[in-house]
Amino acid sequence: MIEKIRRYDLDWLRVLVFGLLIFYHVGMFFVPWGFHIKNNVIYDFIKWPMLFVNQWRLPILFLISGMGTFYALSYRSILKFNIERFKRLIIPLAFGMLFIVPPQVYFERLANNQFTGSYINYYLNDAFNGIYPEGNLSWHHLWFLPYLFVFSVCLSSLFVYLKNHSNKFISWISKITMKPFGLYIFIIPLYLTEALVEPFFPVTHALINDWFYFTNFLILFFYGFLLISIKEHFWKALNQIKKTALIIGIISFGMQLFIWLQMEDSTLVHFTEALIKVVNLWSWILVILGYGSKYLNKPSRILKYCNRAVYPFYILHQTITIGIAYYLIDLNWSFGLKFTILSIGTFILCWLIYHFLILKIKFLHPLFGLKR
């Protein structure tokens, strides 16, 4: 029997990045760009830290998912792997679309004066009429699940082939990564999609025709599998580059800020910004993985609990955030007070539902993606 390998740093990073997602979605209530419901006062300053986080938060999740796929395929057949992916991704997605997401759309319709009446009336008569945004049926924040499922199914055969038949290819990748700045060669496909695909396919989270997001995240998912395949060569290269990547990340984000604030859009600016963007996001991914491998690769009881809780928290959090936010919209309270209430309220309610309801009722476990 193949021994299961556990990278505790990857578990920690998965927990921390999903935790950060809660703060990010709370912030969406206050920033100038669109969200399902908005506060009565918009705060321009909060967009800057959110723009920084937005560069790498989704890319690193897909990368870590690709890394996890490498370990999962080490002791599962393709069939068992894809069956498990269906159980852990599609079943929670279907449950979420039926029961978790509808309250979000309900509060949005109330806030925009597009519906009046009780939630029961809305759910029975309107919740599944048409596809969002014209209609009401949506997967909203759960869009991550169908993308990950499609990536897993489409690439699982290739992954198994690479694990069994590509010693020369893996050896070649290992040699590249061990060279100075070798890990930065991986920005080339990311740059091509950013420069040539992004202008023509705006982000929709709809899976179909969302070609920029689909291609970009597919590449990152593949990168996760590929980089973990070279094993210690990757972690050694990461350790060597992490300090330099931190400097590059700080400089490149500063350059992005300059472009956003001082330059007008043009073809030259677009291609330049695209390059700076992928250098920035890749640098921060290397920084996070590098320092995570140094300080977080250790087990703990807290990690064990959080790692199991993170998926239900992800499924629940945005509905709870929007539910609380709806009742704060017109209150003349400060940004700090509202942000604190939303953040703490979301975490506490997620935990109460998870700890005292989901964990206690075994029937709910597969609906929230929990293993036995």
C-alpha positions in Angstrom: 0.0 0.0 0.0 1.3 3.5 -0.9 2.0 5.6 2.1 -0.1 8.8 2.1 1.9 12.0 2.1 0.7 15.1 3.9 2.0 18.6 3.4 0.8 20.4 6.4 1.9 23.8 5.0 -0.5 23.3 2.1 -3.3 22.5 4.5 -2.5 25.6 6.5 -2.4 27.8 3.3 -5.7 26.4 2.1 -7.3 27.2 5.5 -5.8 30.7 5.6 -6.6 31.6 2.0 -10.2 30.5 2.4 -10.4 32.4 5.7 -9.1 35.5 3.8 -11.9 34.9 1.3 -14.4 35.7 4.0 -12.8 39.1 4.8 -12.6 39.7 1.0 -16.3 39.1 0.5 -17.1 41.3 3.5 -15.0 44.0 1.9 -17.0 43.7 -1.3 -20.0 45.2 0.6 -18.0 48.5 0.8 -15.9 48.9 -2.4 -16.8 50.9 -5.5 -17.1 47.9 -7.8 -20.1 45.7 -8.1 -21.4 43.2 -5.6 -24.8 41.6 -4.9 -25.7 44.2 -2.3 -23.9 47.4 -1.3 -23.5 49.6 1.8 -25.1 53.0 1.9 -21.6 54.5 2.0 -18.9 53.4 -0.4 -15.2 53.6 0.8 -12.7 54.0 -1.9 -9.6 53.3 0.3 -10.5 49.7 0.9 -10.1 48.8 -2.8 -6.3 49.0 -2.6 -5.7 46.1 -0.2 -8.4 44.2 -1.9 -6.7 44.7 -5.3 -3.5 43.4 -3.8 -5.1 40.3 -2.4 -7.1 39.8 -5.6 -3.9 39.3 -7.6 -3.1 35.9 -6.0 -5.9 34.6 -3.8 -7.7 32.6 -6.5 -4.5 31.5 -8.4 -2.9 30.0 -5.3 -6.1 28.1 -4.5 -6.1 26.4 -7.9 -2.4 25.8 -7.7 -2.8 24.1 -4.3 -5.8 22.1 -5.7 -3.5 20.8 -8.4 -0.9 19.9 -5.8 -3.6 18.0 -3.8 -4.6 16.2 -7.0 -1.0 14.8 -7.3 -1.3 13.2 -3.8 -4.9 12.0 -4.4 -3.9 10.2 -7.6 -1.0 8.5 -5.8 -3.3 6.1 -4.1 -6.4 6.1 -6.2 -7.3 4.9 -9.7 -8.6 7.5 -12.2 -12.2 6.1 -11.8 -12.1 6.3 -8.0 -10.5 9.8 -8.1 -13.2 11.1 -10.4 -16.0 9.5 -8.5 -14.7 11.2 -5.3 -14.4 14.5 -7.2 -18.1 14.2 -8.1 -19.1 13.4 -4.6 -17.0 16.2 -3.0 -17.7 18.9 -5.7 -20.9 18.3 -7.6 -23.1 17.1 -4.7 -22.2 20.2 -2.5 -22.7 22.4 -5.6 -26.2 21.0 -6.3 -27.1 21.3 -2.6 -25.7 24.8 -2.5 -27.6 26.0 -5.5 -30.8 24.6 -4.1 -30.6 25.7 -0.5 -27.5 27.9 0.3 -27.4 30.4 -2.6 -31.2 31.3 -2.9 -31.1 33.5 0.2 -28.4 35.6 -1.3 -30.4 36.3 -4.4 -33.5 36.9 -2.3 -31.7 39.7 -0.3 -30.3 41.2 -3.5 -33.8 41.3 -5.0 -35.1 43.0 -1.8 -32.3 45.5 -1.7 -32.9 46.4 -5.4 -36.7 46.6 -5.0 -37.1 43.7 -7.4 -39.1 41.6 -5.0 -41.3 42.1 -2.0 -42.6 39.4 0.3 -41.4 36.6 2.5 -38.5 34.2 1.8 -40.9 31.3 1.7 -43.0 33.0 -0.9 -39.8 33.8 -2.9 -38.4 30.3 -2.7 -41.6 28.5 -3.7 -42.4 30.8 -6.6 -39.4 32.7 -7.9 -36.1 31.2 -6.7 -35.6 28.9 -9.7 -37.1 31.1 -12.4 -34.5 31.7 -15.0 -30.7 31.9 -14.9 -29.1 34.7 -12.9 -28.7 37.7 -13.3 -31.8 37.9 -15.4 -33.4 35.1 -13.5 -32.7 33.8 -10.0 -31.0 30.4 -10.3 -27.2 30.7 -9.7 -24.2 29.1 -8.1 -22.8 32.5 -7.0 -19.6 32.1 -4.9 -19.7 28.3 -5.5 -18.4 28.8 -9.1 -15.1 27.4 -7.9 -16.5 23.9 -7.6 -17.6 23.3 -11.2 -14.4 24.7 -12.5 -12.3 22.5 -10.2 -14.4 19.5 -11.2 -14.0 20.0 -14.9 -10.2 20.6 -14.5 -9.9 17.4 -12.4 -11.9 15.2 -14.9 -10.2 16.6 -18.0 -6.7 16.4 -16.7 -6.8 13.2 -14.6 -5.7 10.9 -17.4 -2.9 13.3 -18.4 -1.8 13.4 -14.7 -1.7 9.7 -14.4 0.3 9.4 -17.6 2.8 12.0 -16.4 3.2 10.2 -13.1 3.9 6.9 -14.9 5.7 7.7 -18.2 7.4 11.0 -18.1 10.6 10.7 -16.1 12.5 12.7 -18.8 9.9 15.5 -18.8 9.8 15.7 -15.0 13.7 15.6 -14.9 13.7 18.5 -17.4 11.3 20.5 -15.3 13.4 19.9 -12.2 16.5 21.2 -14.0 14.7 24.3 -15.1 13.4 25.1 -11.6 16.8 24.7 -10.0 18.3 27.4 -12.2 18.4 31.0 -11.0 14.9 32.5 -11.6 14.0 29.1 -13.2 10.6 29.2 -11.4 9.7 32.4 -13.3 9.6 30.6 -16.6 6.1 29.5 -15.6 4.8 33.1 -16.1 5.0 32.8 -19.9 1.7 30.9 -20.5 0.1 33.1 -17.8 1.3 36.2 -19.7 -0.1 35.0 -23.0 -3.5 34.4 -21.6 -3.5 37.7 -19.7 -2.3 39.7 -22.7 -4.2 37.9 -25.5 -7.3 36.3 -24.0 -8.4 38.6 -21.1 -9.4 41.6 -23.3 -11.9 39.5 -25.2 -13.5 37.4 -22.5 -14.6 39.3 -19.4 -15.0 37.3 -16.2 -18.4 35.7 -15.8 -17.9 32.7 -13.5 -20.3 30.9 -15.8 -17.9 28.2 -16.9 -19.1 28.4 -20.5 -17.6 31.2 -22.5 -15.5 32.3 -19.5 -12.4 31.6 -21.5 -9.9 33.8 -19.7 -10.7 32.5 -16.2 -11.0 29.0 -17.5 -7.7 29.0 -19.3 -5.8 30.9 -16.6 -7.0 28.7 -13.8 -6.5 25.5 -15.8 -2.9 26.4 -16.3 -2.4 27.1 -12.6 -4.1 23.8 -11.7 -1.7 22.0 -14.0 1.2 23.9 -12.5 0.3 22.7 -9.1 0.4 19.1 -10.2 3.6 19.6 -12.2 5.6 21.5 -9.5 4.7 19.0 -6.8 5.7 16.2 -9.2 9.4 17.3 -9.0 9.2 16.9 -5.2 12.2 18.2 -3.2 13.6 20.0 -6.3 10.6 22.3 -6.1 10.9 23.0 -2.4 14.6 23.6 -2.7 14.1 26.0 -5.6 11.3 27.7 -3.6 13.6 28.2 -0.6 16.2 29.8 -2.7 13.9 32.2 -4.5 11.5 33.2 -1.8 13.4 36.3 -0.5 14.0 37.6 -4.1 10.4 36.9 -5.0 9.3 39.0 -2.1 11.3 42.0 -3.4 10.0 41.4 -6.9 6.4 41.2 -5.6 6.7 44.5 -3.7 8.2 46.3 -6.7 5.8 44.8 -9.3 2.7 45.7 -7.2 4.1 49.2 -6.8 4.4 49.4 -10.6 0.9 48.3 -11.0 -0.3 51.0 -8.6 1.6 53.6 -10.7 -0.1 52.3 -13.9 -3.6 52.3 -12.4 -3.2 55.8 -10.9 -1.1 57.6 -13.5 -1.5 56.1 -17.0 -4.3 55.9 -19.5 -5.3 52.7 -21.1 -3.7 51.8 -24.5 -2.4 48.8 -26.3 1.2 49.3 -25.0 -0.1 49.9 -21.5 -2.2 46.8 -21.6 0.7 44.5 -22.7 3.0 46.1 -20.1 0.5 45.8 -17.3 -0.3 42.2 -18.3 3.4 41.3 -17.8 3.7 43.2 -14.5 0.5 41.5 -13.3 1.6 38.0 -13.9 5.1 38.7 -12.5 3.4 40.1 -9.4 0.9 37.3 -8.8 3.5 34.6 -9.4 6.0 36.3 -7.1 3.4 36.4 -4.3 2.5 32.8 -4.9 6.2 31.8 -4.6 6.5 34.0 -1.4 3.5 32.4 0.2 4.5 28.9 -0.7 8.1 29.5 0.2 7.5 30.9 3.7 4.6 28.5 4.3 6.9 25.6 3.7 9.4 27.0 6.1 7.1 27.9 9.0 3.8 26.0 8.5 4.7 22.4 7.6 3.8 20.9 11.0 0.7 19.2 12.2 -1.5 20.5 15.0 -4.9 19.8 16.5 -6.1 23.3 15.4 -5.1 22.5 11.8 -6.9 19.2 11.9 -10.1 20.9 13.0 -9.8 23.9 10.6 -8.9 21.7 7.6 -12.1 19.8 8.0 -14.2 22.9 8.7 -12.9 25.0 5.8 -15.1 23.5 3.1 -18.4 24.0 5.0 -17.3 27.5 6.0 -16.7 28.2 2.3 -20.1 26.9 1.3 -21.9 28.9 4.0 -20.0 32.1 4.4 -21.3 34.4 1.6 -25.0 33.6 2.4 -24.4 34.6 6.0 -22.4 37.7 5.1 -25.1 38.9 2.7 -27.9 38.1 5.2 -26.2 40.2 7.9 -25.2 42.9 5.5 -28.8 43.4 4.3 -29.8 44.7 7.7 -26.8 47.0 8.0 -27.2 48.8 4.6 -29.1 51.9 5.8 -27.5 52.2 9.3 -25.3 55.2 9.7 -22.6 53.3 11.4 -18.8 53.6 10.7 -17.0 51.4 8.3 -15.0 49.8 11.1 -18.1 48.9 13.1 -19.9 47.4 10.1 -16.8 45.5 8.9 -16.3 44.1 12.4 -19.9 43.0 12.8 -19.9 41.4 9.3 -16.6 39.6 9.8 -17.2 38.3 13.3 -20.8 37.5 12.7 -19.9 35.5 9.6 -17.2 33.5 11.3 -19.3 32.8 14.4 -22.5 31.8 12.6 -20.5 29.6 10.2 -18.9 27.9 13.2 -22.1 27.4 15.1 -23.8 25.8 12.0 -20.7 23.7 11.3 -19.9 22.5 14.9 -23.4 22.0 16.3 -25.4 21.0 13.2 -23.3 19.8 10.3 -20.9 17.7 12.4 -23.7 16.2 14.5 -25.9 15.1 11.6 -24.1 12.6 9.4 -26.6 13.0 6.6 -25.3 16.5 6.1 -21.7 15.5 5.7 -21.7 14.7 1.9 -23.8 17.8 1.3 -21.0 19.9 2.6 -18.2 17.9 1.1 -17.0 16.2 4.2 -15.3 12.9 4.1 -16.2 10.2 6.6 
